[in-house]
Amino acid sequence: MLPALAMFLAFAIIPLVIALGLSFTSWDGLTAPEFNGIANWVSRLTDPLTYHALWLTFQVIVLSWLIQTPMSVLIGVFIAGKQRYRAVLAALYFLPLIMSSAAIAIAFKALLDPNYGVGHAFGLSVLSRDWLGSQTYALYVVILVIAWQFIPFHSLLYQAAARQIPGSLYEASQIDGAGRMRQFFSITLPMLRNTIVTSSTLMIVGSLTYFDIVYVLTQGGPGYATRILPLDMYLTGFSASDLGNASVLAVILVIIGLAIALALTRLSGFNRMTSDQEGA
Amino acid sequence: MVSVQNESPVATARRATTPTPTPTAVSGRSRNGKHRNVVGGVAAWIWLAVVLLPVYYVVITSITQQGAYYTRNPLAPPAKPTLDSYLLVLKSGFGVYFTNSLIVTLSTVVVTTIVCLLAAYAIVRSRKKLVRGVYSLFLLGLAIPLQATVIPLFYVLGRVGLYDTLAAVVLPSIAFAIPITVLILVNFIRDIPGELFESMRVDGAGQWTLLWNLVLPLSRSALATVSIYNALQVWNGFLLPLVLTQSDNRRVLPLALWNFQGQFSINVPATLAAVVLSLLPILVLYLLARRQLVAGLTAGAGR
């Protein structure tokens, strides 16, 4: 166990402490960091850009959840069944799982190109808008591309969970005359509750880490339209060579991540208790 | 509860668009009634199109001649398919990036697997409070955004002279693979019946013998799963190599794609050919090991 602990401490936990330390320095990445007290914190916390990045991140978290969870549940439950071609379909469904964010972003960038992209195939000028260059739409396009990337993974979790629901429950409800909609809402969804919590936790904490796909798709632009928190941290740190200020953003990122994870764990414990009491 | 409410609009929308009000949900479960599979099939094909359209677009564009790119119908197969773009990419140092990715991925996976197997074994077999604590710490690691550590890693690795080496990418990659790997292995090893341990103990087996002759053979499938999963993560990693390496000959594939995109900015077919090439090796692995990956992932996270 010691080697794992040592590696984990050295490259995951201790860096967090160092990040906190660096957040009190001014550092350009080349010369030595210089202590400057709470100056970075003051400037970050009074900068509207920080709140803009937080607001974008919040939108990404909420919209991603709203899009990905229902889709993943439906797809997961569907492919848990025994349809013909299911194995083939499932293999194809999960293709995005194996693609790197960089590959996906580059593919979608070409696909959405206003002049030569796929919008032209259908001859509708509405479709060949400059989606990624639009202040209004860029963030939503990014969120949809992210959904394309991550729905397969969450479908996978729901597929596994749906397979574990005993078939006898459905047979019993059929005898009671429950329709299929009724079965879905009264049996499938409640039985998936724990998985919904697990998947949502991974999804929401994961939302804090979307970096590469946005970086390659838009670089945070146009303007600041897609400059979510992790990207803001990277651009502040490595493009603007202000690693002290970027460390403040890193610390904020960790705090939010841990807070969300703890909150969701509480919630999931609570959920499990109530589901036991109801006897499902 | 919340999710139930969010479920309904989509489910309703689906019902509206499909001829029979059959939730695909249970259609497979009770295997009566052929028309249900048809309904489910229609929905399945629609989602399939959503997934495959971008993939199809990438492949056909990558075999389009560069000049034809600007005049073609984006979804029609090219009139004169060509592999020129692929040759161009292969000549632009693709082999170096590929080798780097391979080194980084293999070394991360091998070290992670060994280290985590030992840790998971200790966690399952030990009753010590400290060990529990360490396990909780690992689980907490699942919630730490990797992004938050790149600046300090940049600082530390720079100080110890590892900046711009492949090791600079490997070491943190291992650290961030540990939580999920330990979680999956612990869940798996826990299911090995205690009697097996006891009977081997009675026969005089020590900890290492137990680990080598009992745990290792029995957890082979879980080990395969975490290895595949970690390999996927590391192979596709972007941020760590972006921040921790600099030289062209230390770049890994996802970064190379990013570079190609700049370098071939007006040559979209070449950029997309690079995308396809970067996918091929992992696609082969995926096709060979999909079942294993799916089984293990769900064992770990589906709880």
Interface residues (C-beta under 8 A of the other chain):
Chain A: M1 P3 A4 L5 M7 F8 A10 F11 A12 I13 I14 P15 L16 I18 A19 L22 W27 G29 P33 L66 T69 P70 M71 V73 L74 I75 V77 F78 I79 A80 G81 K82 Q83 R84 Y85 R86 L89 A91 L92 Y93 F94 L95 P96 L97 I98 M99 S100 S101 A102 A103 I104 I106 A107 F108 K109 A110 L111 D113 Y116 G117 V118 G119 H120 A121 W148 P152 L156 L157 Q159 A160 A161 A162 Q164 G167 Y170 E171 Q174 G179 R180 M181 Q183 F184 F185 I187 T188 L189 R193 N194 T195 I196 T198 S199 S200 L202 V205 L208 T209 F211 D212 Y215 V216 P230 M233 Y234 G237 F238 L243 A246 S247 A250 V251 L253 V254 G257 L258 I260 A261 L262
Chain B: S3 V4 N6 E7 S8 P9 V10 A11 R14 R15 P21 T22 P23 T24 A25 V26 S27 G28 R29 S30 R31 N37 G40 G41 A43 A44 W47 L48 V50 V51 L52 L53 P54 V55 Y57 V58 T61 Y69 Y70 N73 P74 L75 A76 V111 V115 C116 L118 A119 A122 I123 V131 V134 L137 F138 L140 G141 L142 A143 I144 P145 L146 Q147 A148 T149 V150 I151 P152 L153 F154 Y155 V156 L171 P172 I174 A175 F176 I178 P179 V182 L232 W235 N236 G237 F238 L239 L242 V243 L253 P254 L255 L257 W258 Q261 V268 T271 L272 V275 S278 L279 I282 L283 L285 Y286 L287 R290 V294 L297 T298 A299 A301 G302 R303
